[in-house]
Amino acid sequence: MEVVKPDRLAVIETLPSDVQDYCLIDWKTCAAILGAKDIEHARQTVVSGGVPLVHVSERRKLPRWGALRKFIESRERLP
């Protein structure tokens, strides 16, 4: 089974490595990364997990890729 990366992650990987962690990730991409079918559920999971959000505007807050990646790594379980 081939894993397809979201377009946003493919673009981030083309950037210099020292910039990648600072890229903002939209909620649709977060849901895809987390394997969630519902975008709102993915948002609640990230927010309740304590991932810091960047206030883009009064109504829009997004996580950075580096913070989201650390959150995902913190939830990994060893077999």
C-alpha positions as MATLAB code, in Angstrom:
seq = 'MEVVKPDRLAVIETLPSDVQDYCLIDWKTCAAILGAKDIEHARQTVVSGGVPLVHVSERRKLPRWGALRKFIESRERLP';
ca = [
       0.000    0.000    0.000;
       1.474    3.313   -1.083;
       1.317    6.212    1.357;
       0.439    9.535   -0.248;
       1.669   12.679    1.491;
      -0.602   15.698    1.645;
       0.443   18.394   -0.831;
       1.311   20.770    1.993;
       3.924   18.388    3.412;
       5.427   17.809   -0.029;
       5.918   21.572   -0.374;
       7.388   21.878    3.127;
       9.955   19.182    2.341;
      11.265   21.280   -0.560;
      12.153   24.124    1.827;
      15.505   24.415    3.622;
      15.513   22.249    6.760;
      16.026   25.230    9.100;
      12.725   26.754    7.877;
      10.495   23.670    7.792;
       9.572   23.659   11.499;
       8.130   27.177   11.224;
       5.652   26.422    8.427;
       2.002   26.651    9.368;
      -0.165   23.592    8.818;
      -3.842   24.003    7.923;
      -6.439   21.909    9.749;
      -7.292   19.784    6.719;
      -3.649   18.703    6.472;
      -3.544   18.105   10.256;
      -6.525   15.788    9.936;
      -4.832   13.881    7.113;
      -1.584   13.547    9.073;
      -3.382   12.357   12.204;
      -5.560    9.944   10.247;
      -8.725   11.673   11.420;
     -11.801   11.659    9.233;
     -13.166   14.797   10.862;
     -11.224   18.067   10.720;
     -12.848   19.386   13.902;
     -11.855   16.262   15.811;
      -8.258   16.681   14.621;
      -8.296   20.322   15.750;
      -9.602   19.376   19.189;
      -6.991   16.638   19.525;
      -4.159   19.041   18.689;
      -5.457   21.821   20.949;
      -6.149   19.492   23.890;
      -2.683   17.989   23.367;
      -1.174   21.359   24.189;
       0.299   22.109   20.774;
       0.993   25.866   20.614;
      -0.936   27.713   17.937;
       0.039   30.775   15.909;
      -2.624   33.476   15.869;
      -2.870   34.235   12.151;
      -5.945   36.417   12.601;
      -8.629   37.028   15.203;
     -10.491   33.885   14.137;
      -7.711   31.698   12.755;
      -5.079   29.844   14.761;
      -2.796   27.228   13.214;
      -0.027   24.942   14.467;
       3.523   25.023   13.160;
       4.878   21.875   11.522;
       7.661   21.474   14.093;
       5.246   21.622   17.041;
       2.802   19.241   15.378;
       5.596   16.793   14.572;
       6.785   16.843   18.208;
       3.204   16.213   19.341;
       2.934   13.204   17.034;
       6.299   11.862   18.189;
       5.258   12.237   21.843;
       2.259    9.990   21.218;
       4.264    7.165   19.663;
       4.314    3.899   21.555;
       7.083    1.370   21.452;
       6.007   -2.170   20.591;
];
